[in-house]
């Protein structure tokens, strides 16, 4: 049903009045005058004159530029950065909610929640006069308002446009953040005809369709270098309620958006590309700008309270220590207070580490969106499941697992899952492929896994490709574990063709490098026809560890306590040499591989062989490290080795010891892999028996592996 002309005129008169006030506030006198005349002409029923005055207002607008706006000044960069952080979090939450809505368009709770997210972004951007962000958030909010009120279903094109709005908003906010980081105090503005305005036009058009109002006042927008005169301005009567009052109780911190957020709707023929990344801020490269952006962490208030309490205890203990030192007979009291100080210091170390711990939820939610988009692009139905999103990791680790996960999920969907649902059905599988992303805590590590129920890795295809590339020799003895690791070689791929998603052989190589830089480990397991699992073992924190300080030769090492099983003092008869470079230790009837640090790290040592061994464990496999001396136990603050050394196999970092010397922190898992590599010439298998590298007869090259 079309809206009554009288009501439309009243609404447009009100809108012109608000825009006139906004123009006056912005010192745009010519625009304000044109809008005033438009309102008067509309009140007098002169529609043509109304359109002429609106066109005059548009012509009076100052020319837009991709440079920073002269009108919008950022007085408080800290507040602006808070807006960036909050808006980014709201966008991440929006993606998660939109994925829920895609599964159930009638999920009232999700519809209301995503509406509030966009409403919050609109208010935050209005507070800083980020007109592009505010206008797009406002348009999306109106569309979402229709969905939550039951006036339309958020599916199909409407849902895709809201997803596009999330992408464009993120790009605009990143651009604003980059400008802040480079020292600019002016907000960037998009020119007419930019993707943001084209997207607003499409969203407003959908909103108008749902309202059922087809009365438009149409006129041409004066040509600019960006528009080339191909755009037309449509003044569309839209019956959309502003839900500010309805949600203000739920978002009290949100400032009311400026009426000027109503953006011109530019009608454009054909699809519009969404920018993949924001342009660099003026005056500097975006990479440099990002490096200067402050890193923020949300901290539980209870942890902060505990920190304050501990600092109070530390101050009290310090006073008691001074008193004990000054007392004539304060030796006993001094010893007691030193013990108290040691306890508080240890607790502060632990708390400091916990303050850096954040859930992996935000990163996992981004992967859900990625899985959706890759599934649509590859034409596959994907059931993407997430578990363990509340698992906590060090912030520095969480920030770095995103890239490996992107490659693993793309690989799982594009190469792992079967393309034809009928093929899956014949194999007794669901027609919809399943990809699981999970995180869990085990021992002293966090495990992040990506598992699919697709084709699985074809061992023969991997071997044929590896032989063809000269990575292994035909007939060379390679165990199952090493075969699967071949897919992490640079440029390795058994994909039959290169797609826009993958197939160039750069994925798993990147994954392996990222995990090595984090001091983690990658394990791959697969069953042909059943699926594949990629498992990342990551350290809980890169900041503070508890470990045993040991000496080998003149060098000091720290063995993380979480990797230590126990200490033993074996007899010489308990150690057996089975190969020139391979020894095993018998412990309670169990044979355990021996790792000698002097051989692995080329340490010069004199005197008899060590008689003390530290039993360590990684990935369920135990090994014995022989040492010359156990110095003691210490909490150590781990420091990186520096860019000069980069990644050293078997070493995760270094720490300052109590005597001022430098101790290297051992990475037990990496150390075991280093030992395996050194024994390849004369292998001694602890796990899977080795098999000759010979493809089975009739084997086909399965394009499963993407590296």
Buried (B, 14 or more C-beta within 10 A) or exposed (E): EEBEEEEBBEBBBEBBBBBBBBBBEBEBEBBBBBBBBBBBBBBEEBBEBBBBBBBBBBEBBEEBBEEBBEBBEBEEBEEBBEBBBBBBBBBBBBBBBBBBBBEEBEBEEBBBBBBBBBBBBBBBBBBBBBBBBBBBBBBBBBBBBBBBEEBBBBEEEBBEBBBBBBBBBBBBBBBBBBBBBBEBBBBBBBBBBBBBBBBBBBBBBBBBEBBEBEEBBEBEBBEBEBBEEEBBBBBBBBBBEBBBEBBBEEBEEBBEBBBBBBBBBBBBEEEBEBBEEBEBBBEBEBEBBBEEBEEEEEBEEEEEEBBEEBEEBBEEBEEBBEEBEEEEEBEEBBEEBEEBBEEBBEBBBBBBBBBBBBBBBBBBBBBBBBBBBBBEBBEBBBBBEBEBBEBBBBBBBBEBBBEBBBBBBBBBBBBBBBBEBEEBEEEEBEEBBBBBBBBEEEBBBBBBBBBBBBBBBBBBBBBBBBBEEEBBEEEBBBBBBBBBBBBBBEEBBBBEEEBEBBBEBBBBBBBBBBBBEBBBBBBBBBEBBEBBBBBBBBBBBBBBBBBBBBBBBEBBBBBBBBBBBEEBEBEEEBBEEEEEBBBBBBBEEEEBBBBBBBEBBEBEBEEEEBEBBBBBBBBEBBBBBBBBEBBEEBBBEBBEBEEEEEBBBBBBBBBEBEEEEEBBBBBBBBBBBBBBEBBEEEBBEBEEEBEEBEBEEEEEBBBBBBB
